[in-house]
Amino acid sequence: MRPVKDSTARDRGQGPFGSWLLGPLDQDTAVLRRRVQGLLTGTLIATNVIGALVVVGLAVLLMPSPGMSSELVRVTAIAVPVYVVSAVVVGALWGTRGALRTLRWAAEGRTPTDAERAASLRVPLRLTLVQAVLWGVATGVFGLLAALVQPRVVLTELLVVAFAGVVVCAIAYLAGEFILRPYAALALAGTSPARPLSGGVNLRMLLFWCLGTGVPVAGLVVTAVLAWARGDVSTTKLAVSVVALGLVVLCFGLLVTVFTARAVVNPIRSVQHALGRVRAGDFAVEIPVYDGTELGLLQAGFNGMAVGLAERERLRDLFGRHVGEDVAIEAMRTSAELGGTVRTVSVLFVDLIGSTALAASRPPEEVVGLLNRFFAVVVDEVDRNHGLVNKFVGDAALAIFGAPVRLDDHATLALSAARAIGRRLAAEVPECPAGIGVATGEVVAGNVGDPRRFEYTVIGDPVNEAARLTELAKNVEARLLASWTAIESADEAEAGQWKATEDVTLRGRSRPTTLATPRS
C-alpha cells in the first residue's frame, strides 16, 4: 500500500484521520482491509440492533389504546429477531463486501482510475442506501403484519419503523465516512481535483439537518396529528409519547451534530496544525486528503502550497549558494535591475600559488578535492566575518565586505578574515599555499550583464588593487598584504596587528600604495 505522510499526527495527539482507531497511515494492505471490514461490520450490526430497540421502545410508547394485541405482540416478537438477523447478514454481505470490492484497487496496490476514485468516495452513500433499502423493506413487512393482525395500529407501526430506519441510515453514513477515511486518503493521494468529488459541504450539511432534525421533528408532528385524528388519546398518553420522542430526537440530534462537527473540524484542524509546521520551517509536511468535499480541496490545496513553498525554499537555498545568501535576500527583497550604487567597501582576494604545477602533477579528482578544502577555509572565515564570497575564479576567490549589506567596520572584518585565512591555510591545507590581498575604497556594487543573464558584483579600483596585492603577497613570507588605506579604516585593535613595509606603485596604477603586512 502506498503510504501517505502526515507529520502532524503526533503533534495532535491523535491519528492522522482524527482517531487512532483507524490506525497509522503506513499500515499494511491486509491489516487495513481487516481493520475496515471489522469496524464496518461491527458498526452495522450495532446500528441495526439499536434500530430494533428503538422500534420496540417507540412501539410500546406510541401505540394507541388499548395498545398492541397479544397476537400482534407474539408475531412481532418472532418477526423482529428474525428480520434483524437477516438484515444484519444481508447488510454485511451486500454492504461491506460490496464496499471492499469497490476498493479492490487498494488491495492490488495500484492507483485508482477516475471511475474507481469516484466510486470509492461514494461508498459511505452506498452503505447508507443499503441500510435504507433494508429498513424500507422492514417498514413494509411490519406494516403488512400490523394490517393483517391489528389494522388499527398500521400507521403507528409504519411511523415507528420508518423513524428507526432514519436513525440507522444516519449512523451508517456517518460511521462509514469515518471508517473509510484511510481508503479515501489513498484514492485522493497525489490528486488536486478542481471540484468536490463526493458532493459539497452544503449538501452534506443539508443531509445531516434532514437526518438529525428534519425527520425526527416530522415524526413528532405526525405523532401529534395521529393523536388528534384518532381523538381517543388521553392527555397523559400524548404527553408521554411527545416526551419520549423528544428525548429520542434530542439524543439523536446531538449524536448527528457531534459527528457532523468532527467531519468538518478534523480536516480543518489537520490543515491548521500543518500550517504551524510550515510556519516553523518544515516545508516537507504533507497531510492526508480524505474528504471529497471542499474540505478535501482545502487539504489538497495546502499540500500543493507546501510543495510550492518547498520548491521555492530549495531554489532560494540553491540561489543563495551560487550568489551568496545576502545577495539572494536582497534580490528577493528588491527588483532585479541592471546597475548599482556607489559603496565604500573592503575587498579580499585569495589566489592559489602554483596551481598550474598542481594540476599537472596530480589527478583531476585530487585537484578538485584540494580546491574544495582550500575554498572551504575561505568561505568559512569570510562568512564568520559577515562578508560575501562574490565569485570563484578558477583557483581564486573574491570576497566583499560592506555590500550588499552595509557594514560600518568592513575594513576590520576583512583584515581579520585575511589573517584567519592565512593561518588556517598554513595549518589545514599546507599543500595549497595562497597569496592574500586586502584593499579598501569606493566601488560600484550592483548587477552587471544583460537583462536575460546578470550577476551581482563590485567594480572599482579597490578590486584591482586587491588583485595586484595578492600577486605581490605570493612572494612575501606572510603570503598576506593589505593597503595602508585598509589599515587606517580599521579599528585600533585590528590596525595594531599590522605594520607598514614599503611604498610600491602597483601595475596599472599611477600613484604608489603603502603596503602593510601582519606583525606576526
C-alpha positions as CSV (number, residue, x, y, z in Angstrom):
1,M,0.0,0.0,0.0
2,R,1.3,3.5,-0.8
3,P,2.0,5.4,2.4
4,V,0.6,8.9,2.8
5,K,2.7,11.1,5.0
6,D,1.3,13.1,7.8
7,S,3.9,14.7,10.1
8,T,1.3,16.4,12.2
9,A,-0.4,13.4,13.6
10,R,1.9,13.0,16.6
11,D,1.5,16.7,17.4
12,R,-2.3,16.4,17.5
13,G,-2.1,13.5,20.0
14,Q,-4.4,11.5,17.7
15,G,-4.4,9.5,14.5
16,P,-4.0,11.1,11.0
17,F,-7.7,10.7,10.3
18,G,-8.9,12.2,13.6
19,S,-8.7,9.0,15.7
20,W,-6.1,6.3,16.4
21,L,-9.0,3.8,15.8
22,L,-8.3,3.9,12.1
23,G,-4.6,3.1,12.6
24,P,-1.4,4.6,11.1
25,L,-1.1,5.8,7.5
26,D,1.5,3.2,6.5
27,Q,-0.3,0.1,7.7
28,D,-0.2,-3.0,5.5
29,T,-2.9,-3.5,3.0
30,A,-4.2,-6.7,4.6
31,V,-4.2,-5.1,8.0
32,L,-6.1,-2.1,6.7
33,R,-8.7,-4.4,5.0
34,R,-9.3,-6.4,8.2
35,R,-9.5,-3.3,10.3
36,V,-12.0,-1.6,8.0
37,Q,-14.1,-4.8,7.5
38,G,-14.2,-5.4,11.2
39,L,-15.2,-1.8,12.0
40,L,-17.8,-1.6,9.3
41,T,-19.4,-5.0,10.1
42,G,-19.4,-4.2,13.9
43,T,-20.9,-0.8,13.3
44,L,-23.6,-2.0,11.0
45,I,-24.6,-4.8,13.5
46,A,-24.6,-2.3,16.4
47,T,-26.7,0.2,14.5
48,N,-29.3,-2.4,13.4
49,V,-29.6,-3.6,16.9
50,I,-30.1,0.0,18.1
51,G,-32.7,0.4,15.4
52,A,-34.6,-2.7,16.6
53,L,-34.5,-1.4,20.2
54,V,-35.8,2.0,19.0
55,V,-38.7,0.2,17.2
56,V,-39.6,-1.8,20.4
57,G,-39.4,1.2,22.7
58,L,-41.4,3.5,20.5
59,A,-44.0,0.9,19.7
60,V,-44.6,0.5,23.5
61,L,-45.0,4.2,23.9
62,L,-46.9,5.3,20.8
63,M,-49.4,2.5,20.3
64,P,-52.9,3.8,20.6
65,S,-55.1,2.4,23.5
66,P,-55.5,-0.3,24.4
67,G,-52.1,-1.0,22.8
68,M,-50.9,-3.9,20.7
69,S,-53.0,-7.1,20.8
70,S,-51.5,-10.2,22.2
71,E,-51.4,-11.8,18.7
72,L,-49.5,-8.8,17.3
73,V,-47.1,-9.0,20.2
74,R,-46.4,-12.6,19.5
75,V,-46.0,-12.0,15.8
76,T,-43.7,-9.0,16.4
77,A,-41.6,-10.9,19.0
78,I,-40.9,-13.5,16.3
79,A,-40.6,-11.2,13.3
80,V,-38.2,-8.6,14.9
81,P,-35.3,-11.0,15.8
82,V,-35.7,-12.9,12.5
83,Y,-35.7,-9.8,10.4
84,V,-32.8,-8.1,12.4
85,V,-30.6,-11.2,12.0
86,S,-31.5,-11.5,8.3
87,A,-30.9,-7.8,7.8
88,V,-27.5,-7.9,9.5
89,V,-26.4,-10.9,7.4
90,V,-27.6,-9.3,4.2
91,G,-26.2,-5.9,5.1
92,A,-22.8,-7.3,6.0
93,L,-22.6,-9.3,2.7
94,W,-24.2,-6.8,0.5
95,G,-22.8,-3.6,2.0
96,T,-19.4,-4.5,3.5
97,R,-18.3,-6.9,0.8
98,G,-19.6,-4.7,-1.9
99,A,-17.7,-1.8,-0.5
100,L,-14.4,-3.8,-0.3
101,R,-14.9,-4.9,-3.9
102,T,-15.1,-1.3,-4.9
103,L,-11.9,-0.7,-3.0
104,R,-10.1,-3.7,-4.6
105,W,-7.6,-1.3,-6.3
106,A,-6.1,-0.5,-2.9
107,A,-5.6,-4.2,-2.1
108,E,-3.8,-4.6,-5.5
109,G,-1.5,-1.7,-4.6
110,R,-2.3,0.4,-7.7
111,T,-3.5,3.9,-8.4
112,P,-7.3,4.0,-9.0
113,T,-8.8,5.1,-12.2
114,D,-11.1,8.2,-12.2
115,A,-14.1,6.0,-12.1
116,E,-12.7,3.9,-9.2
117,R,-11.8,7.0,-7.3
118,A,-15.3,8.4,-7.6
119,A,-16.9,5.1,-6.7
120,S,-14.6,4.8,-3.7
121,L,-15.7,8.2,-2.4
122,R,-19.3,7.2,-2.8
123,V,-19.0,4.0,-0.7
124,P,-20.5,5.7,2.5
125,L,-23.5,6.8,0.5
126,R,-23.8,3.3,-0.9
127,L,-23.8,1.8,2.6
128,T,-26.5,4.2,3.6
129,L,-28.6,3.2,0.6
130,V,-28.2,-0.5,1.6
131,Q,-29.5,0.3,5.0
132,A,-32.3,2.4,3.6
133,V,-33.4,-0.5,1.4
134,L,-33.3,-3.0,4.3
135,W,-35.3,-0.7,6.5
136,G,-37.7,0.2,3.8
137,V,-38.4,-3.5,3.4
138,A,-38.8,-3.7,7.2
139,T,-41.3,-0.9,7.1
140,G,-43.3,-2.7,4.5
141,V,-43.1,-6.1,6.3
142,F,-44.1,-4.8,9.7
143,G,-46.7,-2.6,8.3
144,L,-48.2,-5.6,6.4
145,L,-48.1,-7.7,9.6
146,A,-49.9,-4.9,11.5
147,A,-52.5,-4.6,8.7
148,L,-53.2,-8.3,8.8
149,V,-53.3,-8.7,12.6
150,Q,-54.4,-5.3,14.0
151,P,-55.2,-2.8,11.3
152,R,-55.8,0.0,13.8
153,V,-52.1,0.3,14.6
154,V,-50.8,0.3,11.0
155,L,-49.9,4.0,10.8
156,T,-48.2,3.9,14.2
157,E,-46.2,0.8,13.1
158,L,-45.1,2.4,9.9
159,L,-44.1,5.6,11.7
160,V,-42.1,3.7,14.3
161,V,-40.2,1.5,11.9
162,A,-39.5,4.4,9.4
163,F,-38.2,6.6,12.2
164,A,-35.8,3.8,13.4
165,G,-34.7,3.4,9.8
166,V,-33.7,7.0,9.5
167,V,-31.7,6.7,12.7
168,V,-29.8,3.6,11.3
169,C,-29.2,5.3,7.9
170,A,-27.8,8.4,9.5
171,I,-25.4,6.4,11.8
172,A,-24.4,4.2,8.8
173,Y,-23.5,7.2,6.7
174,L,-21.5,9.0,9.4
175,A,-19.7,5.8,10.6
176,G,-19.0,4.7,7.0
177,E,-17.5,8.0,6.1
178,F,-15.3,8.0,9.2
179,I,-14.2,4.3,8.9
180,L,-13.3,4.6,5.2
181,R,-11.1,7.7,5.6
182,P,-7.9,5.7,5.0
183,Y,-9.2,4.5,1.6
184,A,-10.4,8.0,0.8
185,A,-6.9,9.3,1.6
186,L,-5.4,6.6,-0.8
187,A,-7.9,7.5,-3.5
188,L,-7.2,11.2,-3.3
189,A,-3.4,10.9,-2.8
190,G,-1.5,12.9,-5.4
191,T,-4.6,14.4,-6.9
192,S,-5.7,18.0,-7.0
193,P,-9.3,17.9,-8.1
194,A,-10.8,21.1,-9.4
195,R,-14.2,20.4,-7.8
196,P,-15.6,18.3,-5.0
197,L,-15.7,14.6,-5.8
198,S,-18.5,13.4,-3.4
199,G,-20.8,16.4,-3.1
200,G,-20.2,19.6,-1.3
201,V,-20.3,20.8,2.3
202,N,-23.7,22.4,1.6
203,L,-25.2,19.1,0.5
204,R,-23.6,17.3,3.5
205,M,-24.9,19.8,6.0
206,L,-28.4,19.7,4.4
207,L,-28.4,15.9,4.6
208,F,-27.3,16.0,8.3
209,W,-30.0,18.5,9.1
210,C,-32.6,16.3,7.5
211,L,-31.4,13.2,9.3
212,G,-30.7,14.8,12.7
213,T,-33.5,17.4,12.8
214,G,-36.0,17.4,9.9
215,V,-37.1,13.8,10.0
216,P,-37.3,13.4,13.9
217,V,-39.3,16.7,14.2
218,A,-41.5,15.5,11.4
219,G,-42.1,12.3,13.5
220,L,-43.2,14.5,16.4
221,V,-45.6,16.4,14.2
222,V,-47.0,13.2,12.7
223,T,-47.5,11.7,16.2
224,A,-49.4,14.7,17.3
225,V,-51.6,14.7,14.1
226,L,-52.4,11.0,14.6
227,A,-53.3,11.5,18.2
228,W,-55.6,14.4,17.2
229,A,-57.1,12.5,14.3
230,R,-57.9,9.4,16.4
231,G,-59.4,11.5,19.2
232,D,-59.1,8.7,21.8
233,V,-55.6,9.5,23.1
234,S,-55.5,10.8,26.7
235,T,-53.6,13.9,27.6
236,T,-51.2,11.7,29.7
237,K,-50.6,9.3,26.8
238,L,-49.9,12.1,24.4
239,A,-47.6,13.8,26.8
240,V,-45.6,10.6,27.4
241,S,-45.4,10.0,23.7
242,V,-44.2,13.5,23.0
243,V,-41.6,13.4,25.8
244,A,-40.3,10.0,24.7
245,L,-40.0,11.2,21.1
246,G,-38.5,14.4,22.2
247,L,-35.8,12.6,24.2
248,V,-35.0,10.4,21.2
249,V,-34.8,13.5,18.9
250,L,-32.5,15.3,21.4
251,C,-30.1,12.3,21.8
252,F,-30.1,11.5,18.1
253,G,-29.7,15.1,17.1
254,L,-26.8,15.5,19.5
255,L,-25.2,12.4,18.0
256,V,-25.6,13.6,14.4
257,T,-24.3,17.1,15.4
258,V,-21.2,15.7,17.1
259,F,-20.4,13.5,14.1
260,T,-21.0,16.4,11.8
261,A,-18.8,18.7,13.7
262,R,-16.0,16.2,13.7
263,A,-16.4,15.6,10.0
264,V,-16.0,19.3,9.3
265,V,-13.4,20.2,12.0
266,N,-10.9,17.3,11.6
267,P,-9.9,18.3,8.0
268,I,-9.6,21.9,9.0
269,R,-7.6,21.0,12.1
270,S,-5.2,18.9,10.1
271,V,-4.5,22.0,7.9
272,Q,-4.2,24.2,10.9
273,H,-1.5,22.0,12.5
274,A,0.3,21.6,9.2
275,L,0.3,25.4,8.8
276,G,2.1,25.6,12.2
277,R,4.7,23.2,10.9
278,V,5.2,25.2,7.7
279,R,5.5,28.4,9.8
280,A,8.2,26.7,11.8
281,G,10.2,26.0,8.6
282,D,9.1,22.4,7.9
283,F,8.2,22.5,4.2
284,A,8.1,18.7,3.8
285,V,4.9,18.4,5.8
286,E,2.1,16.7,3.9
287,I,-1.4,15.9,5.2
288,P,-3.7,13.1,4.0
289,V,-6.6,14.2,1.8
290,Y,-9.5,12.1,2.9
291,D,-12.5,14.3,2.3
292,G,-14.2,14.5,-1.1
293,T,-15.9,17.9,-0.4
294,E,-14.5,21.4,-0.4
295,L,-12.7,20.4,2.8
296,G,-10.7,17.9,0.8
297,L,-9.9,20.5,-1.8
298,L,-8.6,22.7,1.1
299,Q,-6.3,19.8,2.2
300,A,-5.2,19.2,-1.4
301,G,-4.6,22.9,-1.8
302,F,-2.5,23.0,1.3
303,N,-0.3,20.1,0.0
304,G,0.1,21.9,-3.3
305,M,1.1,25.1,-1.5
306,A,3.6,23.2,0.7
307,V,5.2,21.6,-2.4
308,G,5.5,25.1,-4.0
309,L,7.0,26.6,-0.8
310,A,9.4,23.7,-0.5
311,E,10.5,24.2,-4.2
312,R,10.8,27.9,-3.6
313,E,12.9,27.3,-0.5
314,R,15.1,24.9,-2.4
315,L,15.6,27.4,-5.2
316,R,16.3,30.2,-2.7
317,D,18.9,28.0,-0.9
318,L,20.4,27.0,-4.3
319,F,20.4,30.6,-5.4
320,G,22.0,31.7,-2.2
321,R,24.7,29.1,-2.6
322,H,25.5,30.4,-6.0
323,V,25.4,34.1,-5.4
324,G,25.6,34.4,-1.6
325,E,22.8,34.4,0.9
326,D,22.8,38.2,1.4
327,V,22.7,38.8,-2.4
328,A,19.8,36.3,-2.7
329,I,17.8,38.0,0.1
330,E,18.5,41.4,-1.5
331,A,17.4,40.2,-4.9
332,M,14.1,38.8,-3.5
333,R,13.5,42.0,-1.5
334,T,14.1,44.4,-4.3
335,S,13.5,44.5,-8.1
336,A,16.3,42.8,-10.1
337,E,17.6,45.6,-12.3
338,L,20.9,46.3,-14.0
339,G,23.2,48.9,-12.5
340,G,24.4,49.6,-9.0
341,T,25.2,52.1,-6.3
342,V,28.5,53.6,-5.0
343,R,29.7,52.0,-1.8
344,T,32.8,52.1,0.3
345,V,33.8,48.5,0.8
346,S,36.8,46.3,1.6
347,V,37.8,43.7,-0.9
348,L,39.7,40.5,-0.1
349,F,41.3,38.5,-2.9
350,V,42.8,35.0,-2.5
351,D,44.8,33.2,-5.2
352,L,46.4,29.8,-5.1
353,I,50.2,29.6,-5.7
354,G,51.4,27.2,-8.2
355,S,48.0,26.0,-9.4
356,T,49.3,25.1,-12.9
357,A,52.0,22.8,-11.5
358,L,49.5,21.3,-9.1
359,A,47.1,20.4,-11.8
360,A,49.9,18.9,-13.9
361,S,51.2,16.7,-11.2
362,R,48.0,15.3,-9.6
363,P,44.9,13.5,-10.9
364,P,41.9,15.8,-11.6
365,E,39.8,14.3,-8.8
366,E,42.6,15.0,-6.3
367,V,42.9,18.6,-7.5
368,V,39.2,19.2,-7.1
369,G,39.4,17.8,-3.6
370,L,42.2,20.1,-2.7
371,L,40.4,23.1,-4.2
372,N,37.3,22.3,-2.2
373,R,39.3,22.1,1.0
374,F,41.0,25.4,0.1
375,F,37.7,27.2,-0.7
376,A,36.1,25.7,2.4
377,V,38.6,27.7,4.6
378,V,38.0,30.9,2.6
379,V,34.2,30.6,2.8
380,D,34.2,29.7,6.5
381,E,36.2,32.7,7.5
382,V,34.5,35.2,5.2
383,D,31.1,34.1,6.5
384,R,32.3,34.2,10.1
385,N,33.3,37.9,9.5
386,H,30.0,38.8,7.7
387,G,31.5,39.1,4.2
388,L,30.3,37.8,0.9
389,V,32.3,35.4,-1.3
390,N,31.3,37.1,-4.5
391,K,32.8,34.7,-7.0
392,F,35.3,31.8,-7.6
393,V,37.6,32.4,-10.5
394,G,39.4,29.1,-11.2
395,D,41.7,28.8,-8.2
396,A,41.0,32.2,-6.8
397,A,38.2,33.8,-4.8
398,L,36.9,37.4,-4.4
399,A,35.2,38.4,-1.2
400,I,33.4,41.7,-0.4
401,F,32.8,43.3,3.0
402,G,30.2,46.1,3.0
403,A,28.0,45.1,0.1
404,P,25.2,44.3,-0.5
405,V,24.8,44.5,3.3
406,R,26.3,47.7,4.7
407,L,29.0,47.2,7.4
408,D,30.4,50.1,9.3
409,D,33.5,48.0,10.3
410,H,34.1,46.4,6.9
411,A,37.8,47.0,6.9
412,T,38.3,45.5,10.3
413,L,36.3,42.4,9.3
414,A,38.2,42.0,6.0
415,L,41.6,42.3,7.6
416,S,40.6,39.9,10.4
417,A,39.3,37.4,7.9
418,A,42.5,37.6,5.8
419,R,44.7,36.9,8.8
420,A,42.5,33.9,9.8
421,I,42.5,32.5,6.3
422,G,46.3,32.8,6.2
423,R,46.7,30.9,9.5
424,R,44.2,28.2,8.6
425,L,45.5,27.5,5.1
426,A,49.1,27.1,6.5
427,A,47.8,24.7,9.2
428,E,45.0,22.8,7.4
429,V,45.8,22.9,3.7
430,P,49.6,23.3,3.6
431,E,49.8,21.8,0.1
432,C,47.7,24.8,-1.2
433,P,49.7,28.0,-0.3
434,A,48.0,31.2,-1.5
435,G,48.5,34.9,-1.8
436,I,46.0,37.1,0.0
437,G,45.4,40.8,-0.7
438,V,43.1,43.3,1.1
439,A,42.1,46.8,-0.2
440,T,39.6,49.4,0.8
441,G,37.8,52.1,-1.3
442,E,34.8,53.1,-3.3
443,V,33.3,50.7,-5.8
444,V,30.0,50.4,-7.8
445,A,28.1,47.4,-6.3
446,G,25.2,46.0,-8.3
447,N,24.0,43.8,-11.2
448,V,26.2,43.6,-14.3
449,G,25.4,41.8,-17.5
450,D,22.3,41.6,-19.6
451,P,18.6,41.7,-18.5
452,R,18.5,38.0,-19.5
453,R,21.5,37.0,-17.5
454,F,23.4,39.1,-15.0
455,E,25.3,38.7,-11.7
456,Y,25.9,40.8,-8.6
457,T,29.5,42.1,-8.4
458,V,31.6,45.1,-7.5
459,I,33.6,47.2,-9.9
460,G,36.3,49.7,-8.9
461,D,39.9,50.4,-8.1
462,P,39.9,48.5,-4.8
463,V,39.2,45.3,-6.7
464,N,42.1,45.7,-9.0
465,E,44.3,46.9,-6.1
466,A,43.5,43.7,-4.1
467,A,44.3,41.5,-7.1
468,R,47.7,43.2,-7.5
469,L,48.4,42.9,-3.8
470,T,47.7,39.2,-4.0
471,E,50.3,38.8,-6.7
472,L,52.9,40.5,-4.6
473,A,51.8,38.6,-1.5
474,K,52.9,35.3,-3.1
475,N,56.5,36.4,-2.8
476,V,56.5,37.6,0.9
477,E,56.9,35.3,3.9
478,A,53.4,36.0,5.4
479,R,51.7,35.5,2.0
480,L,49.4,38.4,3.0
481,L,49.5,42.1,2.1
482,A,47.0,44.9,2.6
483,S,46.9,48.5,1.6
484,W,47.6,51.1,4.3
485,T,44.2,52.7,3.4
486,A,42.5,49.5,4.7
487,I,44.6,49.6,7.9
488,E,43.6,53.2,8.5
489,S,39.9,52.3,8.0
490,A,40.1,49.5,10.6
491,D,39.6,49.9,14.3
492,E,42.5,50.4,16.6
493,A,42.7,46.8,17.8
494,E,42.9,45.4,14.3
495,A,45.2,48.1,13.0
496,G,47.6,47.2,15.8
497,Q,48.0,43.8,14.2
498,W,49.6,45.3,11.1
499,K,52.8,47.2,10.2
500,A,53.7,49.3,7.1
501,T,56.6,48.0,5.0
502,E,57.2,49.9,1.8
503,D,55.5,52.0,-0.9
504,V,55.0,50.3,-4.2
505,T,53.4,51.5,-7.5
506,L,51.2,48.6,-8.5
507,R,50.9,47.6,-12.1
508,G,48.3,49.7,-13.9
509,R,48.3,52.5,-11.2
510,S,49.9,55.9,-11.3
511,R,50.3,56.6,-7.6
512,P,52.2,54.4,-5.0
513,T,50.5,52.1,-2.5
514,T,51.7,51.7,1.1
515,L,51.9,48.0,1.8
516,A,51.1,46.5,5.2
517,T,51.8,43.0,6.5
518,P,50.8,41.3,9.8
519,R,53.2,41.8,12.7
520,S,53.4,38.1,13.4
